[in-house]
Amino acid sequence: MVSFVRLCTVALGLVLPISLGAPAAPAAQADGQQAVLVDAEIGGKSIRGRVVDLDPERRVRISLHVKNDSVQSLDVSRIRISGSVLGMTFYSYDVDFAFTVSPGESASRTMEIDIRDLVDQAVGLMYARVELLTDDRNALGEVETVVDVHGSPWSILGIFAIALLVLTTLLWVNVLLTLAGNRLPSNRFRRALRFVPAGFGTGLVAVVSLAMLRIAAPVGVVEVPLAIGCCLVVFVAGFLTPSPPE
């Protein structure tokens, strides 16, 4: 039981650097200004600053608008549309769509994507990106948004949420049984550290649950404070637990 719980702790620990990682920055000029400006429209409206509904039963029609402010031609080979939670990608569509934008010029293109399999991949609110890629799959530019996927609760994301809940529950059961059996370290700092994995797991469960229930999007301003906040609260709670008898 203890070995399995330790394995759960390691698994949650592997999620930490992923969930706190930042996406790659788009191409930029030497003076720091963005060299490639990208916007995308779905349903005739820009996807920036709003929640975009994705219904797997309907094909998605995307209009891309690209402005090339760099000094080189922009050779786009494919478009990638992806969605993630906790820094982990749960769906990704790569579509071959080649076009070139000359320096100082703008271009608009329209494409349709069949997303019927999305119903089995995700559900709820997700952080999403539309990226322009070269033939070597290097990013030329991107636009970010939040999507609301009308998928199944038994999708890959739903199963991941259940697994995360089970792992976190096992961590809590282990640490609380250890506390009840007076087997925690007598040193308060070391005792508090024993609670941190369960607190971190609680934060991750909260992020995924809020996203699936469409309460809060899993973006950095939500993910990081929740994960770190739960860790700190649980750390303090563990620090204040009574010392085991001598």
Protein Blocks (a to p, Z undefined) as FASTA:
>chain_A
ZZmmmmmmmmmmmmmmmmmpccddddddfkopafbdcdddeehiafehiacdddfkbccd
dddddddfbfbdcddfbdcddddeehiafbdcdddddddddehiacdddddddfklmmmm
bgcjdddddddddfkopafbdcdddddddbdfklmklmmmmmmmmmmmmmmmmmmmmmmn
opacfblklmmmmmmmmmmmmmmmmmmmmmmnomaccbfklmmmmmmmmmmmmmmmmmmp
ccddZZ
